[in-house]
Amino acid sequence: MPSEIRAPLRGLQLKALRACALYPQGMRHGAHPSVMPVLRDLGLVEERQMRGQAGLKLWFLTQTGREMLAEIGIGEPKD
């Protein structure tokens, strides 16, 4: 896991991270397929098996992801 994120999250990455926070029981694995692997590689989300559903994976925020959202805010910025 990286110790720090090199570039700030923008656009779809930020939207996907915020969306993941809305689903504490896990966000479906097919959501934001182009962005979630990047967030995983940054250590902000992780994949886990869904209970009772063999082979079905969901996305969950990591502690690092929660801390980042606490800093930047979970809601969309108001212009």
Phi, psi and omega in degrees: 000137180289151180276338178208158179268131187284323181234147179294150178285143180220163170049238185295328178298313180293319178299317180293320178296316178295321178297320179298324179294335180285348183238078181296340177274001179111135178264140184304146187293334181280353181286134178050057186297336180276343187252324186299321176299326177293315178296325176296315180296332177279352179083018182267334177224164176219156176265138174220153176289141176281138179296134175080353180240098182300126176085348181275125182251151177230159176263139178227146174291144171269173177300321178298319177296318178297317180296320179296316179294328177296325179286314186267344180096144183276337182268165176292141177294142179262123181276000000 
